[in-house]
Amino acid sequence: MLFSFYMATLQLLKAAIFFLLFSSLHFPSLGYNVPDKYFINCGSDKSVTIDKVYVGEPNPEASFSSSETERNQSSVPSPLYQTARIFRSESWYKFNIDLKGTYLLRLHFFPFSSPSNLSSARFNVSVLRFCLLQNFNGTNDTNNNSALVKEFFMEISAPTFKITFRPLESSFAFVNAIELFVLPLHLISDKVSFFKPIGGTSIYSGGLYSRVLETKHRLNVGGQPTKDLLLRNWIPDDIYLMYTENAKNRSPYNGEIGYHVDDDSDGPNAARYTAPTEVYGTAKETNLSANDTDFGLVNITWALPVDNKTDHFLRLHFCDYLSSQGGLTYFELSIYDAHVMQVNNDGNVSNELPAPHYYDFVVNSDDSGHIKVSLTPNETALNPSAFLNGIELMKVIKSSNS
């Protein structure tokens, strides 16, 4: 009897130890996955597969008001732009929402050749209490042969979500494709530092969840164009770099960048959906020579075009994949030439190198038309240098009621 009790207790103890070991591990594959909805091929009754399946209309969980369809009569850069939905009066798309959270909304526009002459469209687009696009024509001004994709981040808590298209007088609206899906928890945090050139940083009043963010720039610094797990496009940074003689591309990391936190981490350590390994595995660094004695003169600076006197969400990505241990390289971050913080010397970042991480700020732009970000080596570091792996910049859209 006593032996049986002993064996039962031993089995329970083994089970408890196994559970504790198992639960202490992180399994990203069991976390967030990009949902299958919504990806809509507007104006078509057929589905198209481009990374995800863009389903044709009608969709039982996504409806639209009175409208027309238009079919392309010439070649297009993608089968997703063979059709469009046309709105001659104020109209909408409406979606059923299963989960509360932060959502990514992408609107695709390609004014292909058609009887309606899509390039002549003029319209506004709004959601909730926010005007996303005003006096908009859906044309890509930098490349007429490419689609224009407008990307927004927003909180949705209601059971339905409506996108409203309002044609301007004597005109119409159109859209070729729509993406709307929930994002990982804490991909963007509500509380973020508000940077002021005079006065330092404070918590951004009202938080980000009461606003909408519109993507303006997403740069793979020192790297090549790439697309991440959330289908976000990253482009090279070179055209935004000032003082090009001060910077050089760092040799790409020869290996796989590992993430040290799970999908729902709230920073500063990066998770796999924060940015891809192609971003954290490349960088620009200071181009120092043996003759450089004043490191303050060898800064790397990016000037990013923005709207004047407007709040912008700035995320900077860092990953030291060259140092053999922490504490060898640290450097200074400035915005608009005002010092913000020291980088690569943060006890909250994983000490297991390489350690991808990021910092977020809201910056109110000045009247120069640019936000300037600068990195300067610290001469007291054992290995004086400075580097940056990625930049994201988004315009903060405030409620039309505010």
VEXKERO-418621 format. One record per atom (N, C-alpha, C): residue in one letter; z, x, y. Coordinates in steps of 0.2 Angstrom, whole numbers, plus 5000, padded with zeros to 4 digits. Each point is the difference from the previous one (the first is absolute). Layout:
BEGIN
aZXY ...
This chain:
BEGIN
m500050044994 m500049965006 m500050045006 l500450055000 l500150055006 l499350045001 f499750024994 f499450045000 f499449955003 s500049944998 s499549965003 s500149995008 f500649995002 f500150005007 f499850065004 y500250064997 y499850065003 y499250015000 m499649984995 m499350005000 m499749955005 a500349955001 a499849955005 a500150025007 t500550035001 t500250035007 t499550065001 l499950044995 l499550065001 l499349975002 q499849954997 q499349975002 q500049985007 l500549965002 l500149985007 l500050055005 l500350064998 l500150055005 l499350045000 k499650004995 k499350035000 k499649965004 a500049934999 a499649965004 a500150005007 a500750015002 a500250005007 a499750075003 i500050054997 i499850075002 i499249995001 f499749974995 f499350005001 f499849965006 f500349945001 f499949965006 f500150035006 l500550045001 l500150045006 l499550055001 l499850044995 l499550055001 l499349965002 f499849954996 f499449965002 f500049975007 s500549975002 s500049975007 s500050055005 s500250064999 s500050055005 s499350035002 l499549984996 l499450035001 l499649955004 h499450035003 h499649965004 h499349994996 f499849945000 f499349994997 f499649965004 p499650055005 p499549965004 p499549954997 s499850024994 s499649954997 s500249934999 l500749995000 l500349944999 l500249975007 g499850035006 g500149985006 g499449955003 y499950025006 y499449965004 y499350014997 n499649954999 n499350014999 n499649965005 v499550025003 v499649965004 v499849934997 p500249955003 p499849934997 p499249995000 d499849954996 d499349984999 d499849955006 k500549985003 k499849955006 k500450025006 y499649995006 y499449965000 y499450055002 f499550004996 f499450045002 f499449955000 i499749985006 i499649945000 i499350035002 n499549984997 n499350015002 n499749945003 c500150005007 c499849945004 c499349985000 g499949945000 g499349975000 g499650004994 s500450034994 s499650004994 s500449974994 d499649974995 d500449974995 d500050054994 k499850075001 k500150054995 k500550055002 s500350034994 s500450055001 s499750075000 v500350055004 v499750075001 v500650054998 t499950054996 t500550054999 t499950065004 i500450025004 i500050065004 i500750025001 d500350044995 d500750024999 d500449954998 k499949945003 k500449944998 k499449944999 v500249954997 v499549944999 v500149955006 y499550005004 y499949955006 y499749944997 v500449954999 v499849944997 v499649965005 g499549964997 g499649955004 g500449945002 e499749965005 e500349945002 e499749944996 p500449945000 p500749995002 p500550034995 n500650015003 n500550034996 n500649955000 p500349984995 p500549955000 p500650015004 e500150075001 e500650025004 e499950025007 a499350005002 a499850025007 a499549955002 s500149965005 s499549955002 s499850025007 f499549975003 f499750015006 f499849935003 s499950005007 s499849945003 s499349995001 s499749955003 s499349995001 s499650065002 s499550024997 s499750065001 s499350004997 e499650065001 e499450014997 e500050064996 t499550024996 t499950064997 t499350035002 e500050075000 e499450035002 e499950064995 r499350014998 r499950054995 r499550055003 n500250064998 n499650065003 n499350004998 q499550025005 q499350004999 q499850075000 s500450055000 s499850075000 s500550044996 s499950074999 s500450044996 s500750015004 v500550014996 v500750005002 v500450064997 p500550035003 p500350064997 p500449984994 s500249944999 s500449984994 s499849934998 p500149984994 p499949934998 p500549955003 l500550035002 l500549965003 l499849975007 y499450025003 y499849985006 y499349974999 q499949974995 q499449964999 q500049935003 t500749975001 t500149945002 t500550005006 a500149945003 a500549995006 a500149935000 r500649995002 r500249935002 r500049995008 i499649955002 i499949995007 i500449945003 f500450015006 f500449955003 f499749985006 r499849945001 r499749975007 r500549975004 s500649994998 s500549975004 s500750034997 e500549995004 e500750034997 e500149984993 s500150054996 s500049994993 s500650054997 w500149994993 w500550054997 w499950014993 y500350054998 y500150014993 y500849994998 k500149974995 k500749994998 k500250034993 f500650035000 f500150034993 f500749984998 n500149994994 n500749994997 n500450064999 i500650005002 i500450075000 i500649994995 d500050044995 d500550004995 d500650045001 l499950065004 l500550045001 l500150025008 k500650005002 k500250025007 k499950075000 g499850035006 g500050075000 g499550035005 t499950065000 t499450035005 t499450004996 y499549975004 y499349994997 y499550055004 l499550014996 l499450045003 l499449955000 l499849995006 l499449965001 l499450045003 r499450004996 r499450035002 r499549955001 l499650005006 l499549965001 l499350045000 h499549984996 h499450045000 h499549975004 f499650045004 f499549975004 f499350045000 f499549974998 f499350045000 f499549955002 p499850005007 p499549965003 p499350014997 f499949984994 f499350014997 f499549965003 s499450024999 s499449965003 s500049934996 s500049955005 s500049934997 s499749955006 p499949944998 p499849955005 p500549995005 s500650004999 s500549995005 s500150065005 n499750064998 n500150065004 n500750025001 l500350024994 l500850015000 l500250055006 s499650045002 s500250055005 s500149975007 s499849945001 s500149965006 s500749965000 a500350004994 a500749965000 a500550035005 r500449965003 r500550015004 r500649964998 f500650034998 f500549954998 f500750045001 n500549964999 n500750024999 n500349994993 v500550044998 v500349994994 v500750015001 s500449954997 s500750005001 s500449984993 v500650025000 v500449984994 v500749995003 l500449954997 l500749985002 l500050005008 r500450045003 r500050005008 r499650065003 f499650034996 f499750065002 f499250005001 c499850025005 c499250015001 c499850074998 l499750004994 l499850064997 l499350035003 l499549965002 l499450025003 l499849955005 q499850035006 q499849965005 q499350025003 n499649955001 n499350015003 n499650054995 f500149994994 f499850044994 f499349994998 n499650054998 n499349984997 n499950034993 g500450034997 g500050024993 g499550064999 t499850045006 t499550054999 t500450075000 n499850044996 n500250074999 n499650045005 d500350015006 d499750045006 d499850074998 t500350034995 t499950074999 t499550014994 n499949954997 n499550004994 n499749934999 n499449985002 n499849944999 n499849984992 n500050054996 n499849994993 n500750004996 s500550005003 s500750004997 s500449935001 a500349984996 a500549945001 a500550025005 l500349955003 l500650015004 l500649974997 v500550044998 v500649974996 v500650005005 k500349955002 k500649995004 k500649994995 e500550055001 e500650004995 e500649985004 f500449964998 f500649985003 f500650004995 f500650015002 f500649994996 f500549955004 m500349964996 m500449945002 m500549984995 e500549975003 e500549964996 e499849934999 i500049974993 i499949934999 i500549984996 s500349945002 s500649974997 s499949934998 a499449975003 a499949934999 a499649994994 p500049944997 p499649994993 p499350005001 t499749995006 t499350005001 t499950055006 f499450035001 f499850045005 f499349985002 k499950005007 k499349985002 k499750055005 i499450014999 i499650055005 i499549955004 t500150005006 t499649965004 t499550035004 f499449985000 f499450025003 f499849965006 r499950025006 r499949965006 r499450035003 p499449974999 p499450025003 p500049995008 l499850055004 l499949995007 l499549955002 e500049985006 e499549945002 e499350024998 s499749954997 s499250014998 s499950064995 s500550024996 s500050054995 s500349984994 f500150044995 f500249994993 f500450064998 a500449994994 a500350054997 a499850014993 f500150064997 f499850014993 f500550054997 v500050004993 v500450054997 v499750014993 n499950064997 n499750024994 n500550004994 a500650035001 a500550004995 a500750015003 i500449984996 i500750005002 i500550024994 e500450055002 e500550024995 e500749985003 l500549984996 l500649985002 l500550014994 f500450055000 f500550014995 f500750035002 v500549994996 v500650025002 v500150074998 l500450045004 l500150075000 l500750024996 p500050064998 p500750024998 p500549995005 l500649994997 l500649995005 l500150075003 h500149995007 h500250065004 h499450055001 l499449984998 l499450045002 l500050015008 i500249955004 i500150015007 i500749975001 s500550035003 s500649985001 s500149965007 d500449955000 d500149965006 d500350055006 k500550044998 k500450045005 k499650075001 v499850015006 v499750075001 v500250025006 s499950075001 s500250035007 s499549995005 f500249995006 f499649995006 f500050065004 f499450035001 f500050075003 f499949995008 k500450035004 k499850005007 k500050075002 p499550025004 p499950075002 p500650025004 i500349955004 i500750025004 i500549954997 g500550034996 g500549964998 g500050004992 g499650044997 g500050014993 g499849944996 t500449994994 t499849944995 t500649955000 s499849944999 s500549954998 s499749954995 i500449954998 i499749954995 i499549955004 y499449994997 y499549965003 y500349935000 s500149975006 s500349935001 s499549954997 g500449964996 g499649944997 g499750024993 g500050064999 g499750024993 g499349995000 l499750034994 l499350004999 l499849934996 y500449974997 y499949944996 y499849945004 s500250005007 s499849955004 s499450015004 r499650064998 r499450015003 r499450014994 v499450015002 v499550014996 v499750075002 l499850044995 l499850075001 l499250004998 e499650035005 e499350004998 e499850085000 t499750024994 t499850074999 t499550025005 k500250065003 k499550035004 k499850074997 h500450044997 h499850064998 h500450014993 r499750034995 r500350024994 r499750074998 l500350055001 l499750074999 l500350044994 n499550034996 n500250054995 n500050075003 v500550025003 v500050065004 v499950064996 g499450045001 g499850064997 g499749984993 g499849934999 g499749984994 g499449975001 q499749974994 q499449965000 q500149935000 p499549965001 p500149925000 p500249984993 t500549955000 t500249984993 t500349935001 k500149964994 k500249935000 k500650004996 d500649975002 d500650004996 d500149944996 l500549994997 l500249944995 l499949945004 l500249995006 l499949945004 l499449995003 l499550044998 l499350005002 l499950015008 r500550045002 r500050035007 r499550065001 n499650005005 n499650065000 n500350055005 w500050064998 w500250065004 w499450045001 i500050035007 i499450045002 i500350065003 p499550065000 p500350065003 p500249995007 d500450055002 d500350005007 d499650045005 d499550044998 d499850065004 d499849975007 i499749945001 i499749985007 i500649995004 y500649994998 y500649995004 y500450065002 l499850064997 l500450065001 l499850035007 m500550025004 m500050045006 m500150074998 y499850055004 y500250074999 y499850024993 t499449994998 t499850014993 t500150074997 e500150055005 e500150074998 e500750014997 n500449955002 n500750004998 n500249984993 a499549974997 a500149964993 a499550034995 k500249994994 k499550014994 k500249964995 n499549984995 n500249964994 n500450054995 r500549974998 r500450034995 r499749994993 s500050054996 s499750004993 s500349944996 p499649964997 p500249944997 p500550024994 y500549954999 y500550024995 y499650004993 n500250054996 n499750004993 n500549974995 g500049945000 g500449964995 g500149935003 e500449964997 e500149935001 e500749995004 i499949975006 i500649995004 i500449944997 g500650024999 g500549954996 g500449965006 y500149944998 y500449965004 y500749994997 h500550015005 h500750004997 h500449945001 v499749945002 v500349945001 v499649944997 d500349954999 d499649944998 d499649965005 d499649954998 d499649975005 d500349965005 d500749995000 d500349965005 d500450045004 s499950075000 s500450045004 s499949995008 d500550015004 d500049985007 d500050075004 g499750054997 g499950065004 g500650045001 p500050065003 p499450045002 p499550034994 n500350004994 n499650024994 n499549954999 a499450034998 a499449954999 a500049984993 a499749944999 a499949974993 a499250004999 r499849984994 r499350014999 r499549965004 y500349945003 y499649965004 y500050025007 t500550055002 t500050025007 t499450035003 a499850054996 a499350045001 a499950034993 p499350014999 p499850034994 p500150084999 t500050024994 t500150084999 t499450045004 e499449965001 e499550045003 e500250015008 v500549965002 v500250025007 v500650055000 y500449994996 y500650054999 y499850064998 g499450014996 g499850064997 g499550045005 t499949985006 t499650045005 t500449995007 a499850055004 a500450005006 a499650055005 k500249995007 k499850055005 k500650045002 e500050065001 e500550045002 e499950055006 t500550035003 t499850045006 t499750064997 n499550025004 n499650064999 n500350065004 l500550034997 l500450055003 l499750074998 s500050055005 s499850074998 s500650045001 a499950064998 a500650055001 a500150025007 n499549985005 n500150025007 n500449945004 d500149944996 d500349955004 d500750015000 t500350005006 t500750015001 t500349945003 d499749965004 d500249945003 d499849944996 f500449984995 f499849954996 f499949935004 g500349995005 g500049945004 g499349995003 l499650055000 l499350005002 l499549984995 v500250004994 v499649994994 v500249934997 n499949955003 n500149944998 n499449964997 i500149964995 i499449954998 i500149945003 t499549975003 t500049945004 t499449954998 w500249944999 w499549954999 w500149955005 a499449975003 a499949955005 a499749944997 l500449954999 l499749944997 l499849945005 p499449985000 p499849955005 p500449934999 v500349975005 v500449945000 v499949965006 d500249945000 d500149965006 d500550025004 n499950005007 n500550025004 n500649955001 k500650035001 k500649975001 k500249944995 t499950024994 t500149964994 t500450034995 d500449974996 d500450024995 d499650024994 h500150054997 h499650024994 h500550034994 f499949984994 f500450034994 f499750064998 l500450055000 l499750074998 l500450024994 r499650024994 r500350034994 r499750074999 l500450054999 l499850074999 l500250024993 h499650024996 h500150024993 h500050084999 f500650024997 f500150074999 f500150024992 c499850054998 c500150034993 c499950075000 d500650044999 d499950075000 d499950024992 y499450024999 y499850014993 y499950084999 l500150045006 l500050074999 l500650044999 s500549975003 s500750045000 s500350004993 s500350054998 s500350014993 s500749965000 q500349995006 q500649975001 q500149975007 g500449955000 g500149975007 g500350055005 g500049985006 g500350045006 g499650065002 l499450024997 l499650065002 l499649985006 t499749945001 t499649985005 t500349945003 y500150005007 y500249945004 y499750015007 f499849945003 f499750005006 f500149945004 e499750005006 e500249955005 e499449955001 l500249935000 l499649955002 l500149975007 s499450005003 s500049975007 s499549945001 i500149955004 i499649955001 i499950005008 y499450005002 y499950015008 y500450065003 d500050054996 d500350065002 d500850005001 a500349944998 a500750005000 a500350014993 h500550044999 h500250024993 h500349934997 v499949994994 v500249954996 v500550024995 m499950054995 m500450024995 m499750064997 q500550034995 q499850054996 q499849984993 v499450034998 v499749974994 v500150054994 n500149984994 n500050044994 n500750034999 n500549975003 n500750025000 n500449944999 d499949964996 d500349935000 d500449994993 g500649995000 g500450004994 g499949934997 n499749955003 n499849944997 n499450004995 v499650065001 v499450014996 v500250034994 s499649994995 s500150034993 s500050075000 n500450044997 n500050075000 n499650034994 e499749954997 e499550024994 e499350015003 l499850065001 l499350015003 l499550004995 p499349975003 p499949985006 p500349925001 a500249995006 a500449945001 a499649965005 p499649954998 p499649965006 p500549955003 h499950005007 h500549965004 h499649985006 y500349965004 y499749975007 y500549985005 y499850005006 y500449975005 y499749955004 d500349955002 d499749945004 d500350005007 f499549985005 f500249995007 f499649955003 v500349965005 v499649965004 v499950045007 v499450015002 v499950035006 v499649965005 n500349995006 n499649975005 n499550055004 s499449984999 s499550055003 s500050005007 d499850065003 d499950005007 d499449985003 d499750025006 d499449975002 d499450064999 s500150044996 s499550054998 s499549984995 g500149954997 g499649974994 g500150044994 h500550044999 h500150044994 h500850004999 i500250014993 i500750024998 i499950074998 k500450055002 k500050074998 k500550014996 v499950034994 v500550034995 v499950075000 s500650045000 s499950075000 s500550034995 l499950054997 l500450044996 l500050075002 t500650035000 t500150075002 t500550044996 p499850064997 p500450044996 p500750025003 n500550004996 n500750025003 n500050084998 e500150045005 e500050074999 e500650034996 t500649954999 t500550024996 t499949994992 a499549974999 a499949984992 a499850074997 l500250004994 l499850064996 l499250014999 n499749945000 n499350004999 n499749955006 p500050035006 p499849965006 p499349974999 s499949935000 s499449974999 s500149925002 a499549965000 a500049935001 a499449974996 f500149944998 f499549974996 f500149925000 l499449974999 l500049934999 l499549974995 n500249954996 n499649984995 n499649935001 g500349965004 g499749945002 g500249965006 i499649965003 i500249965006 i499849934999 e500449955001 e499849935001 e500249985007 l499649965003 l500249975006 l499749935001 m500549955002 m499849935000 m500249975006 k499649965003 k500249965006 k500549954998 v500549995004 v500549955000 v499849945004 i499949944996 i499849945003 i500649955001 k500149985006 k500649965001 k499849935000 s500549954998 s499949935000 s499749985007 s499549954999 s499849975007 s500549965004 n500649994996 n500549975004 n500550045003 s499950074999 s500550055003 s499750025007 
